[in-house]
Amino acid sequence: MSEAHQRSSTDAVIDALHSRRSGHNFDPDADVDGETLEALVEDATLAPSSYNLQPWEFVAIRDDDRLDELVDIAYGQEHIREAGTSILVAGHTEPKTADRVFEEWVEAGRFDAETGEELKEQTVASYESERAGRDYAMRNAGLAAQNLLLSAHARGLTATPMTGFDFEAAAEFVDLPEDTVPVVLVAVGPSGGDEPERLPRRGVAEVLHRESF
Ligand SMILES: Cc1cc2nc3c(=O)[nH]c(=O)nc-3n(C[C@H](O)[C@H](O)[C@H](O)COP(=O)(O)O)c2cc1C
């Protein structure tokens, strides 16, 4: 990559971080098309994950009647309907992809077979407690959700992450399997206009701790 290209893509990423917002003003008459939906999810799947397990799933809700039901599940958050697309980002609480993914590490020559097997066993063991399984789901799928938000922003769309919804009802609504939990719901769609100014952020001097808290 040339130095100029490197600089302009760095600038673009930093600009996106600074300008991304959780929007609430969606154009109720315009929706994300199917191709863009797939592109958003592809970008989300480029997120990092522990041992590349990719323990995430994305359930897109776009049907108008289903969106009405989702508004109720999300305690009346009307912007869900106006956005036109909601994506429930969910995470695995069990290492369901471990066999396949550790095979890929070995096939790619990144580990020998014995090391791959050992690492897989360690990883599977680390999911044993219920708490650990949920932690993995939240961390990994949370990073994928952030990619989704940034991708939507880069594509000129508005997106809002949401946890103001009934998790159990949402899991049932989209038929999530037992070992897959809702992490965050992302409403996404074309913008309907300006958003209010961003609220203040806690400053670096307050949140950055050097060496220890
Ligand atoms: C975990 C999480 C849950 C959130 N839940 C909701 C929600 O239920 N409804 C909503 O409108 N916004 C929700 N938001 C958006 C926040 O209100 C928003 O990120 C915050 O006010 C900062 O604004 P910004 O994203 O525009 O910088 C949520 C954000 C996060 C990260």
The ligand as a Gaussian input file, in Angstrom:
#p B3LYP/6-31G(d) Opt

LIG

0 1
 C      -25.056000      -1.853000      24.971000
 C      -25.823000      -0.685000      24.411000
 C      -27.196000      -0.643000      24.562000
 C      -27.927000       0.403000      23.995000
 N      -29.298000       0.351000      24.035000
 C      -30.012000       1.283000      23.354000
 C      -31.418000       1.145000      23.245000
 O      -32.044000       0.216000      23.751000
 N      -32.084000       2.090000      22.539000
 C      -31.444000       3.128000      21.931000
 O      -32.116000       3.941000      21.307000
 N      -30.111000       3.289000      22.009000
 C      -29.382000       2.382000      22.705000
 N      -28.005000       2.479000      22.744000
 C      -27.328000       3.616000      22.107000
 C      -26.729000       4.566000      23.142000
 O      -27.750000       5.358000      23.697000
 C      -25.648000       5.422000      22.475000
 O      -24.618000       4.578000      21.995000
 C      -25.019000       6.452000      23.421000
 O      -25.984000       7.390000      23.829000
 C      -23.848000       7.188000      22.778000
 O      -24.256000       7.798000      21.584000
 P      -23.520000       7.521000      20.208000
 O      -23.559000       6.033000      19.944000
 O      -24.319000       8.303000      19.192000
 O      -22.116000       8.018000      20.314000
 C      -27.250000       1.456000      23.314000
 C      -25.863000       1.396000      23.184000
 C      -25.164000       0.330000      23.694000
 C      -23.680000       0.260000      23.464000

